[in-house]
Amino acid sequence: MATIQKFEEIASWIEARGLNEILGKLIDENRFKTNFRLINQIEGSAGSVMDNIAEGFERGGNKELIQFLFIAKGSCGELRSQLYRAIDRKYISNEEFHVISEKAKRVSSLIQKFINYLKQTELKGIKFSGDSNVSNER
């Protein structure tokens, strides 16, 4: 099984970054009009997914990584809820909602798979073993 050397290699982080790119384009196109509160919440929750995966990995221990992965997964759910508000206000189309929502579900699923792996592995992270490798979730 491959090993992860840096958080930028984590599949769920890569997918979350892609999700942020899609949302950023919509925001930059002024699709959310002047609903700055919703924009801030979407930016915050989408960014939180990436950021918590990265922060958890950088802490060097599986227990903390799992904790941060659960926070990232929660932020992913929060983002999906905000997408319903966006579609209800007609800021995004049904097709855009479907694409973004499915991508968010994929990110959430990848995070959960990584959590499941980390819970069953004997690797505990560099903080505890001196090993700089953490197994990849792919």
DSSP file (Angstrom, degrees, kcal/mol; ACC not computed):
  #  RESIDUE AA STRUCTURE BP1 BP2  ACC     N-H-->O    O-->H-N    N-H-->O    O-->H-N    TCO  KAPPA ALPHA  PHI   PSI    X-CA   Y-CA   Z-CA
    1    1 A M              0   0    0      0, 0.0     0, 0.0     0, 0.0     0, 0.0   0.000 360.0 360.0 360.0 138.2    0.0    0.0    0.0
    2    2 A A        -     0   0    0    133,-0.1   134,-2.3     1,-0.1     2,-0.3  -0.238 360.0-133.6 -67.4 158.4    1.3    3.5   -0.9
    3    3 A T  E     -A  135   0A   0    132,-0.2     2,-0.5   134,-0.0   132,-0.2  -0.863   8.8-125.1-116.7 153.6    2.2    5.9    1.8
    4    4 A I  E     +A  134   0A   0    130,-3.7   130,-1.4    -2,-0.3     3,-0.1  -0.828  23.1 176.9 -97.0 127.9    1.3    9.6    2.2
    5    5 A Q  S    S+     0   0    0     -2,-0.5     2,-0.3     1,-0.3    -1,-0.1   0.709  71.5  13.6 -99.0 -27.4    4.2   12.0    2.7
    6    6 A K  S >  S-     0   0    0    128,-0.1     3,-2.2     1,-0.0    -1,-0.3  -0.982  77.6-110.0-149.5 155.3    2.2   15.2    2.7
    7    7 A F  G >  S+     0   0    0     -2,-0.3     3,-1.8     1,-0.3     6,-0.2   0.768 109.9  72.8 -61.7 -24.7   -1.4   16.2    3.1
    8    8 A E  G 3  S+     0   0    0      1,-0.3    -1,-0.3     5,-0.1    46,-0.0   0.616  93.2  57.5 -65.4  -9.8   -1.5   17.3   -0.6
    9    9 A E  G <  S+     0   0    0     -3,-2.2     2,-0.4     4,-0.0    -1,-0.3   0.517  77.9 110.8 -94.6  -8.2   -1.4   13.6   -1.5
   10   10 A I    <>  -     0   0    0     -3,-1.8     4,-2.4    -4,-0.3     3,-0.4  -0.550  65.9-141.7 -74.6 125.5   -4.6   12.7    0.5
   11   11 A A  H  > S+     0   0    0     -2,-0.4     4,-2.5     1,-0.3     5,-0.2   0.876 100.2  50.9 -56.5 -42.9   -7.4   11.8   -1.9
   12   12 A S  H  > S+     0   0    0      1,-0.2     4,-2.1     2,-0.2    -1,-0.3   0.856 110.4  50.0 -66.8 -33.1  -10.1   13.4    0.2
   13   13 A W  H  > S+     0   0    0     -3,-0.4     4,-2.3    -6,-0.2    -2,-0.2   0.912 110.4  50.3 -68.8 -42.1   -8.0   16.7    0.4
   14   14 A I  H  X S+     0   0    0     -4,-2.4     4,-1.8     1,-0.2    -2,-0.2   0.927 113.1  45.6 -60.2 -46.3   -7.5   16.7   -3.4
   15   15 A E  H  X S+     0   0    0     -4,-2.5     4,-2.0     1,-0.2    -1,-0.2   0.883 111.1  52.8 -65.7 -38.7  -11.3   16.2   -4.0
   16   16 A A  H  X S+     0   0    0     -4,-2.1     4,-2.2     1,-0.2    -1,-0.2   0.876 106.3  53.7 -65.1 -36.7  -12.1   18.9   -1.4
   17   17 A R  H  X S+     0   0    0     -4,-2.3     4,-2.0     2,-0.2    -1,-0.2   0.919 107.7  50.4 -62.8 -42.9   -9.8   21.3   -3.2
   18   18 A G  H  X S+     0   0    0     -4,-1.8     4,-2.0     1,-0.2    -2,-0.2   0.884 108.6  52.6 -61.1 -39.0  -11.7   20.6   -6.5
   19   19 A L  H  X S+     0   0    0     -4,-2.0     4,-2.3     1,-0.2    -1,-0.2   0.908 108.2  50.7 -62.6 -42.8  -14.9   21.3   -4.7
   20   20 A N  H  X S+     0   0    0     -4,-2.2     4,-2.7     1,-0.2    -2,-0.2   0.868 107.2  54.5 -62.5 -37.5  -13.6   24.6   -3.5
   21   21 A E  H  X S+     0   0    0     -4,-2.0     4,-2.0     2,-0.2    -1,-0.2   0.929 108.7  47.5 -63.5 -45.0  -12.5   25.5   -7.0
   22   22 A I  H  X S+     0   0    0     -4,-2.0     4,-1.8     1,-0.2    -2,-0.2   0.945 115.4  44.8 -60.4 -49.1  -16.1   24.9   -8.3
   23   23 A L  H  X S+     0   0    0     -4,-2.3     4,-2.5     1,-0.2    -2,-0.2   0.886 109.8  55.8 -65.2 -39.2  -17.7   26.9   -5.5
   24   24 A G  H  X S+     0   0    0     -4,-2.7     4,-2.9     1,-0.2    -1,-0.2   0.894 106.0  51.3 -59.8 -41.0  -15.1   29.7   -5.9
   25   25 A K  H  X S+     0   0    0     -4,-2.0     4,-1.6     2,-0.2    -1,-0.2   0.920 110.4  48.6 -63.1 -43.8  -15.9   30.1   -9.6
   26   26 A L  H  <>S+     0   0    0     -4,-1.8     5,-2.2     2,-0.2     6,-0.3   0.917 113.8  46.6 -62.0 -42.9  -19.6   30.4   -8.8
   27   27 A I  H ><5S+     0   0    0     -4,-2.5     3,-1.9     1,-0.2     5,-0.2   0.924 111.0  51.6 -64.9 -44.6  -18.9   33.0   -6.1
   28   28 A D  H 3<5S+     0   0    0     -4,-2.9    -1,-0.2     1,-0.3    -2,-0.2   0.762 104.1  58.3 -65.7 -24.4  -16.6   34.9   -8.4
   29   29 A E  T 3<5S-     0   0    0     -4,-1.6    -1,-0.3    -5,-0.2    -2,-0.2   0.349 115.5-118.3 -83.3   6.4  -19.3   35.0  -11.1
   30   30 A N  T X 5 +     0   0    0     -3,-1.9     3,-1.4    -5,-0.1    -3,-0.2   0.814  65.4 147.6  59.9  32.9  -21.6   36.7   -8.5
   31   31 A R  T 3 < +     0   0    0     -5,-2.2    -4,-0.2     1,-0.3     3,-0.1   0.721  69.3  53.6 -69.7 -20.6  -24.0   33.8   -8.6
   32   32 A F  T >  S-     0   0    0      1,-0.3     3,-2.4    -6,-0.3    -1,-0.3   0.227  96.0-153.5 -99.3  14.0  -24.9   34.4   -5.0
   33   33 A K  T <   -     0   0    0     -3,-1.4    -1,-0.3     1,-0.3    -2,-0.1  -0.233  62.7 -29.6  52.1-125.8  -25.7   38.1   -5.6
   34   34 A T  T 3  S+     0   0    0     -3,-0.1     2,-2.3     1,-0.1    -1,-0.3   0.061  95.2 125.3-111.2  24.8  -25.2   40.1   -2.5
   35   35 A N    <>  +     0   0    0     -3,-2.4     4,-2.3     1,-0.2     3,-0.2  -0.505  29.5 166.5 -82.0  73.9  -26.0   37.3    0.0
   36   36 A F  H  >  +     0   0    0     -2,-2.3     4,-2.7     1,-0.2    -1,-0.2   0.795  67.9  59.1 -65.0 -29.5  -22.7   37.8    1.7
   37   37 A R  H  > S+     0   0    0     -3,-0.2     4,-2.2     2,-0.2    -1,-0.2   0.941 109.3  43.1 -64.7 -46.0  -23.7   35.7    4.7
   38   38 A L  H  > S+     0   0    0     -3,-0.2     4,-2.9     2,-0.2     5,-0.2   0.908 113.1  52.9 -66.6 -40.5  -24.3   32.6    2.6
   39   39 A I  H  X S+     0   0    0     -4,-2.3     4,-3.0     1,-0.2     5,-0.3   0.945 111.0  47.0 -57.7 -48.1  -21.1   33.3    0.6
   40   40 A N  H  X S+     0   0    0     -4,-2.7     4,-2.5     1,-0.2    -1,-0.2   0.886 113.0  48.8 -62.0 -39.2  -19.1   33.4    3.8
   41   41 A Q  H  X S+     0   0    0     -4,-2.2     4,-2.8     2,-0.2     5,-0.3   0.911 113.6  45.8 -69.1 -40.9  -20.8   30.3    5.2
   42   42 A I  H  X S+     0   0    0     -4,-2.9     4,-2.5     2,-0.2     5,-0.3   0.940 115.4  46.7 -65.8 -46.9  -20.1   28.4    1.9
   43   43 A E  H  X S+     0   0    0     -4,-3.0     4,-2.2    -5,-0.2     5,-0.2   0.913 115.1  48.5 -59.4 -42.2  -16.5   29.6    1.7
   44   44 A G  H  X S+     0   0    0     -4,-2.5     4,-2.0    -5,-0.3    -2,-0.2   0.933 115.0  40.9 -66.4 -47.9  -16.0   28.8    5.4
   45   45 A S  H  X S+     0   0    0     -4,-2.8     4,-1.3     2,-0.2    -2,-0.2   0.910 117.1  47.8 -71.1 -40.7  -17.5   25.3    5.3
   46   46 A A  H  X S+     0   0    0     -4,-2.5     4,-1.2    -5,-0.3     3,-0.4   0.925 115.4  45.7 -65.1 -43.2  -15.9   24.3    2.0
   47   47 A G  H  X S+     0   0    0     -4,-2.2     4,-2.9    -5,-0.3    -1,-0.2   0.855 105.9  61.2 -65.9 -34.6  -12.5   25.6    3.2
   48   48 A S  H  X S+     0   0    0     -4,-2.0     4,-2.4     1,-0.2     5,-0.3   0.824  97.5  58.6 -62.4 -32.5  -12.9   23.9    6.5
   49   49 A V  H  X S+     0   0    0     -4,-1.3     4,-1.6    -3,-0.4    -1,-0.2   0.975 113.4  36.9 -61.1 -54.1  -13.0   20.5    4.8
   50   50 A M  H  X S+     0   0    0     -4,-1.2     4,-2.3     1,-0.2    -2,-0.2   0.937 117.7  51.4 -60.6 -48.5   -9.6   21.0    3.2
   51   51 A D  H  X S+     0   0    0     -4,-2.9     4,-2.9     1,-0.2    -1,-0.2   0.863 109.0  48.7 -64.0 -39.0   -8.1   22.8    6.2
   52   52 A N  H  X S+     0   0    0     -4,-2.4     4,-2.3     2,-0.2    -1,-0.2   0.848 109.9  51.7 -72.9 -33.2   -9.1   20.3    8.8
   53   53 A I  H  X S+     0   0    0     -4,-1.6     4,-2.1    -5,-0.3    -2,-0.2   0.947 114.8  44.2 -63.0 -46.6   -7.7   17.4    6.7
   54   54 A A  H  X S+     0   0    0     -4,-2.3     4,-2.5     2,-0.2    -2,-0.2   0.934 114.7  47.4 -63.6 -47.9   -4.4   19.3    6.4
   55   55 A E  H  X S+     0   0    0     -4,-2.9     4,-1.1     1,-0.2    -1,-0.2   0.922 111.6  50.4 -63.4 -43.8   -4.2   20.3   10.0
   56   56 A G  H  < S+     0   0    0     -4,-2.3     3,-0.5     1,-0.2     5,-0.5   0.910 112.0  47.7 -60.2 -42.5   -5.0   16.8   11.3
   57   57 A F  H >< S+     0   0    0     -4,-2.1     3,-1.5     1,-0.2    -1,-0.2   0.920 108.7  54.0 -63.7 -43.4   -2.4   15.3    9.1
   58   58 A E  H 3< S+     0   0    0     -4,-2.5    -1,-0.2     1,-0.3    -2,-0.2   0.686  92.9  71.8 -68.5 -17.6    0.3   17.8   10.1
   59   59 A R  T 3< S-     0   0    0     -4,-1.1    -1,-0.3    -3,-0.5    -2,-0.2   0.702  98.3-136.9 -73.5 -17.9   -0.3   17.1   13.8
   60   60 A G    <   +     0   0    0     -3,-1.5    67,-3.1    -4,-0.4    68,-0.5   0.452  65.5  95.0  85.7   0.9    1.4   13.8   13.3
   61   61 A G     >  -     0   0    0     -5,-0.5     4,-2.4    65,-0.2    64,-0.3  -0.980  67.7-136.0-130.1 142.5   -0.8   11.4   15.2
   62   62 A N  H  > S+     0   0    0     62,-2.2     4,-3.0    -2,-0.4     5,-0.2   0.855 102.9  56.8 -63.2 -36.8   -3.7    9.2   14.0
   63   63 A K  H  > S+     0   0    0     61,-0.3     4,-2.0     1,-0.2    -1,-0.2   0.943 112.6  41.0 -61.3 -46.5   -5.9   10.1   17.0
   64   64 A E  H  > S+     0   0    0      2,-0.2     4,-2.5     1,-0.2     5,-0.2   0.900 113.5  54.2 -68.3 -39.0   -5.8   13.8   16.2
   65   65 A L  H  X S+     0   0    0     -4,-2.4     4,-2.5     1,-0.2    -2,-0.2   0.932 108.6  49.0 -59.1 -45.6   -6.0   13.1   12.5
   66   66 A I  H  X S+     0   0    0     -4,-3.0     4,-2.2     1,-0.2    -1,-0.2   0.922 109.7  52.1 -60.3 -43.9   -9.2   11.1   13.0
   67   67 A Q  H  X S+     0   0    0     -4,-2.0     4,-1.6     1,-0.2    -1,-0.2   0.930 112.8  44.4 -58.0 -46.5  -10.6   13.9   15.2
   68   68 A F  H  X S+     0   0    0     -4,-2.5     4,-2.5     1,-0.2    -1,-0.2   0.830 109.1  57.0 -70.2 -31.6   -9.9   16.5   12.5
   69   69 A L  H  X S+     0   0    0     -4,-2.5     4,-2.5    -5,-0.2    -1,-0.2   0.895 105.3  51.3 -64.7 -38.7  -11.3   14.2    9.8
   70   70 A F  H  X S+     0   0    0     -4,-2.2     4,-2.2     2,-0.2    -2,-0.2   0.888 109.8  49.9 -64.4 -37.5  -14.6   14.0   11.6
   71   71 A I  H  X S+     0   0    0     -4,-1.6     4,-2.3     2,-0.2    -2,-0.2   0.924 111.0  49.5 -64.3 -43.7  -14.6   17.9   11.8
   72   72 A A  H  X S+     0   0    0     -4,-2.5     4,-1.7     1,-0.2    -2,-0.2   0.898 110.2  50.8 -61.2 -41.2  -13.9   18.0    8.0
   73   73 A K  H  X S+     0   0    0     -4,-2.5     4,-1.8     1,-0.2    -1,-0.2   0.888 109.4  50.9 -64.7 -39.2  -16.7   15.5    7.4
   74   74 A G  H  X S+     0   0    0     -4,-2.2     4,-2.3     1,-0.2    -2,-0.2   0.900 108.3  51.7 -63.6 -41.0  -19.1   17.6    9.5
   75   75 A S  H  X S+     0   0    0     -4,-2.3     4,-2.4     1,-0.2    -1,-0.2   0.845 105.7  56.0 -64.0 -33.2  -18.1   20.7    7.4
   76   76 A C  H  X S+     0   0    0     -4,-1.7     4,-2.0     2,-0.2    -1,-0.2   0.903 108.4  47.0 -65.4 -41.3  -18.9   18.7    4.3
   77   77 A G  H  X S+     0   0    0     -4,-1.8     4,-2.0     2,-0.2    -2,-0.2   0.897 110.2  53.1 -65.1 -40.8  -22.4   18.0    5.6
   78   78 A E  H  X S+     0   0    0     -4,-2.3     4,-2.0     1,-0.2    -2,-0.2   0.912 108.2  51.0 -60.4 -42.9  -22.8   21.7    6.5
   79   79 A L  H  X S+     0   0    0     -4,-2.4     4,-1.8     1,-0.2    -1,-0.2   0.917 107.0  53.2 -60.8 -44.2  -21.8   22.7    3.0
   80   80 A R  H  X S+     0   0    0     -4,-2.0     4,-1.1     1,-0.2    -1,-0.2   0.888 108.3  50.8 -60.6 -38.1  -24.4   20.3    1.5
   81   81 A S  H >X S+     0   0    0     -4,-2.0     4,-1.2     1,-0.2     3,-0.5   0.904 107.8  52.6 -64.7 -40.7  -27.1   21.9    3.7
   82   82 A Q  H 3X S+     0   0    0     -4,-2.0     4,-2.0     1,-0.2    -1,-0.2   0.822 100.7  62.3 -65.4 -30.2  -26.0   25.3    2.4
   83   83 A L  H 3X S+     0   0    0     -4,-1.8     4,-2.5     1,-0.2    -1,-0.2   0.855  98.6  56.0 -63.0 -34.2  -26.3   24.1   -1.2
   84   84 A Y  H <X S+     0   0    0     -4,-1.1     4,-2.4    -3,-0.5    -1,-0.2   0.895 106.7  49.7 -63.6 -38.8  -30.0   23.6   -0.5
   85   85 A R  H  X S+     0   0    0     -4,-1.2     4,-1.5     2,-0.2    -2,-0.2   0.896 110.5  51.3 -64.9 -38.7  -30.3   27.2    0.5
   86   86 A A  H  <>S+     0   0    0     -4,-2.0     5,-2.8     1,-0.2     6,-0.8   0.909 112.9  43.5 -66.0 -42.3  -28.5   28.2   -2.7
   87   87 A I  H ><5S+     0   0    0     -4,-2.5     3,-1.3     3,-0.2    -2,-0.2   0.884 110.4  55.6 -72.1 -36.6  -30.8   26.2   -4.9
   88   88 A D  H 3<5S+     0   0    0     -4,-2.4    -1,-0.2     1,-0.3    -2,-0.2   0.830 109.8  46.8 -63.3 -30.8  -33.9   27.3   -3.0
   89   89 A R  T 3<5S-     0   0    0     -4,-1.5    -1,-0.3    -5,-0.2    -2,-0.2   0.395 115.9-118.6 -89.8   2.3  -32.9   30.9   -3.7
   90   90 A K  T < 5S+     0   0    0     -3,-1.3    -3,-0.2     2,-0.1    -2,-0.1   0.780  75.7 130.7  65.1  29.1  -32.2   30.1   -7.4
   91   91 A Y  S   <S+     0   0    0     -5,-2.8     2,-0.3    -6,-0.2    -4,-0.2   0.759  75.1  28.1 -78.8 -26.4  -28.5   31.0   -7.1
   92   92 A I  S    S-     0   0    0     -6,-0.8    -2,-0.1    -9,-0.1    -1,-0.1  -0.938  86.9-113.8-132.3 155.6  -27.5   27.7   -8.7
   93   93 A S     >  -     0   0    0     -2,-0.3     4,-2.6     1,-0.1     5,-0.2  -0.314  32.3-106.2 -81.3 168.9  -29.3   25.4  -11.2
   94   94 A N  H  > S+     0   0    0      1,-0.2     4,-2.5     2,-0.2     5,-0.1   0.898 122.8  50.9 -60.2 -40.4  -30.6   21.9  -10.4
   95   95 A E  H  > S+     0   0    0      2,-0.2     4,-2.6     1,-0.2    -1,-0.2   0.922 110.4  47.6 -65.2 -44.5  -27.7   20.5  -12.5
   96   96 A E  H  > S+     0   0    0      1,-0.2     4,-2.7     2,-0.2     5,-0.3   0.917 111.6  51.5 -62.3 -42.8  -25.1   22.6  -10.6
   97   97 A F  H  X S+     0   0    0     -4,-2.6     4,-2.9     1,-0.2     5,-0.3   0.938 111.1  47.8 -57.5 -47.3  -26.7   21.5   -7.3
   98   98 A H  H  X S+     0   0    0     -4,-2.5     4,-2.6     2,-0.2     5,-0.2   0.935 113.5  46.4 -62.0 -47.8  -26.5   17.9   -8.3
   99   99 A V  H  X S+     0   0    0     -4,-2.6     4,-1.9     2,-0.2    -1,-0.2   0.936 117.8  41.8 -61.1 -48.1  -22.9   18.0   -9.5
  100  100 A I  H  X S+     0   0    0     -4,-2.7     4,-2.5     2,-0.2    -2,-0.2   0.908 115.0  50.3 -68.6 -41.9  -21.7   19.9   -6.4
  101  101 A S  H  X S+     0   0    0     -4,-2.9     4,-2.3    -5,-0.3    -1,-0.2   0.910 111.1  48.6 -63.2 -42.8  -23.7   17.8   -3.9
  102  102 A E  H  X S+     0   0    0     -4,-2.6     4,-2.1    -5,-0.3    -1,-0.2   0.883 110.9  50.9 -65.2 -37.8  -22.4   14.6   -5.4
  103  103 A K  H  X S+     0   0    0     -4,-1.9     4,-2.3    -5,-0.2    -2,-0.2   0.912 110.1  49.7 -65.2 -41.4  -18.9   15.8   -5.2
  104  104 A A  H  X S+     0   0    0     -4,-2.5     4,-2.4     1,-0.2    -2,-0.2   0.894 109.9  51.0 -63.9 -39.5  -19.4   16.8   -1.6
  105  105 A K  H  X S+     0   0    0     -4,-2.3     4,-2.3     2,-0.2    -1,-0.2   0.881 108.9  51.7 -64.4 -37.5  -20.8   13.3   -0.9
  106  106 A R  H  X S+     0   0    0     -4,-2.1     4,-2.6     2,-0.2    -2,-0.2   0.923 109.5  49.3 -64.7 -43.6  -17.8   11.8   -2.6
  107  107 A V  H  X S+     0   0    0     -4,-2.3     4,-2.5     1,-0.2    -2,-0.2   0.936 111.4  49.6 -59.7 -46.1  -15.5   13.8   -0.3
  108  108 A S  H  X S+     0   0    0     -4,-2.4     4,-2.4     1,-0.2    -1,-0.2   0.895 110.9  49.8 -60.2 -41.5  -17.4   12.8    2.7
  109  109 A S  H  X S+     0   0    0     -4,-2.3     4,-2.4     2,-0.2    -1,-0.2   0.904 110.3  49.6 -65.3 -42.3  -17.2    9.1    1.7
  110  110 A L  H  X S+     0   0    0     -4,-2.6     4,-2.2     2,-0.2    -2,-0.2   0.907 110.6  50.6 -63.5 -40.8  -13.4    9.4    1.1
  111  111 A I  H  X S+     0   0    0     -4,-2.5     4,-2.6     1,-0.2    -2,-0.2   0.936 110.5  49.2 -60.9 -46.0  -13.0   11.0    4.5
  112  112 A Q  H  X S+     0   0    0     -4,-2.4     4,-2.8     1,-0.2    -2,-0.2   0.895 110.1  51.0 -62.4 -40.2  -15.0    8.2    6.2
  113  113 A K  H  X S+     0   0    0     -4,-2.4     4,-2.3     2,-0.2    -1,-0.2   0.894 110.6  49.2 -63.4 -39.1  -13.0    5.5    4.4
  114  114 A F  H  X S+     0   0    0     -4,-2.2     4,-2.8     2,-0.2    -2,-0.2   0.916 110.9  50.0 -66.0 -42.9   -9.8    7.1    5.6
  115  115 A I  H  X S+     0   0    0     -4,-2.6     4,-2.3     2,-0.2    -2,-0.2   0.941 110.3  50.4 -58.1 -48.5  -11.2    7.3    9.2
  116  116 A N  H  X S+     0   0    0     -4,-2.8     4,-1.1     1,-0.2    -2,-0.2   0.906 112.1  47.5 -58.5 -42.8  -12.1    3.6    9.0
  117  117 A Y  H >X S+     0   0    0     -4,-2.3     4,-1.6     1,-0.2     3,-0.8   0.950 111.0  50.2 -62.4 -49.0   -8.6    2.7    7.8
  118  118 A L  H 3< S+     0   0    0     -4,-2.8    -1,-0.2     1,-0.3    -2,-0.2   0.842 106.7  56.1 -61.4 -33.4   -6.9    4.8   10.5
  119  119 A K  H 3< S+     0   0    0     -4,-2.3    -1,-0.3     1,-0.2    -2,-0.2   0.799 114.9  37.4 -68.8 -27.8   -9.0    3.2   13.2
  120  120 A Q  H << S+     0   0    0     -4,-1.1    -2,-0.2    -3,-0.8    -1,-0.2   0.599  96.3  97.0-101.9 -11.3   -7.9   -0.3   12.2
  121  121 A T     <  -     0   0    0     -4,-1.6    -4,-0.0     1,-0.1    -3,-0.0  -0.417  65.6-142.7 -79.3 154.0   -4.3    0.3   11.3
  122  122 A E  S    S+     0   0    0     -2,-0.1     2,-0.2     2,-0.0    -1,-0.1   0.610  74.8 102.7 -86.7 -13.3   -1.4   -0.3   13.7
  123  123 A L        -     0   0    0      1,-0.1    -2,-0.1   -61,-0.0     3,-0.1  -0.525  49.3-175.3 -68.0 134.1    0.4    2.7   12.3
  124  124 A K        -     0   0    0      1,-0.3   -62,-2.2    -2,-0.2   -61,-0.3   0.428  42.9 -99.7-113.9  -1.3    0.0    5.6   14.8
  125  125 A G    >>  -     0   0    0    -64,-0.3     4,-1.8     8,-0.2     3,-1.0  -0.192  41.6 -70.7 101.4 164.4    1.6    8.4   13.0
  126  126 A I  H 3> S+     0   0    0      1,-0.3     4,-1.5     2,-0.2   -65,-0.2   0.772 122.1  68.5 -67.0 -26.5    5.0   10.1   13.1
  127  127 A K  H 34 S+     0   0    0    -67,-3.1    -1,-0.3     1,-0.2   -66,-0.2   0.842 115.6  24.7 -60.2 -32.9    4.4   11.7   16.5
  128  128 A F  H <4 S+     0   0    0     -3,-1.0    -2,-0.2   -68,-0.5    -1,-0.2   0.658 131.9  32.8-108.9 -20.5    4.4    8.3   18.2
  129  129 A S  H  < S-     0   0    0     -4,-1.8    -3,-0.2     2,-0.2    -2,-0.1   0.605  88.9-125.6-115.3 -13.6    6.5    6.0   16.0
  130  130 A G  S  < S+     0   0    0     -4,-1.5     2,-0.4    -5,-0.3    -4,-0.2   0.418  70.6 130.1  78.4  -4.1    9.1    8.2   14.5
  131  131 A D        -     0   0    0     -6,-0.4    -1,-0.3     1,-0.1    -2,-0.2  -0.719  50.4-155.8 -84.8 128.9    7.9    6.9   11.1
  132  132 A S        +     0   0    0     -2,-0.4     2,-0.4    -3,-0.1    -1,-0.1   0.381  65.6  90.9 -86.8   6.0    7.3    9.7    8.7
  133  133 A N        -     0   0    0     -8,-0.1     2,-0.4  -130,-0.0    -8,-0.2  -0.836  49.6-173.5-107.8 140.2    4.8    7.7    6.6
  134  134 A V  E     -A    4   0A   0   -130,-1.4  -130,-3.7    -2,-0.4  -128,-0.1  -0.999  37.8-106.3-123.7 131.4    1.0    7.4    7.0
  135  135 A S  E     -A    3   0A   0     -2,-0.4  -132,-0.2  -132,-0.2     2,-0.1  -0.226  35.2-113.3 -61.9 145.7   -0.7    4.9    4.8
  136  136 A N        -     0   0    0   -134,-2.3    -1,-0.1     1,-0.1  -126,-0.1  -0.445  10.9-137.0 -78.5 149.7   -2.8    6.2    1.9
  137  137 A E              0   0    0      1,-0.2    -1,-0.1    -2,-0.1   -20,-0.1   0.470 360.0 360.0 -86.6  -1.5   -6.6    5.9    1.9
  138  138 A R              0   0    0   -136,-0.1    -1,-0.2   -24,-0.0    -2,-0.0   0.497 360.0 360.0 -77.7 360.0   -6.8    4.9   -1.7
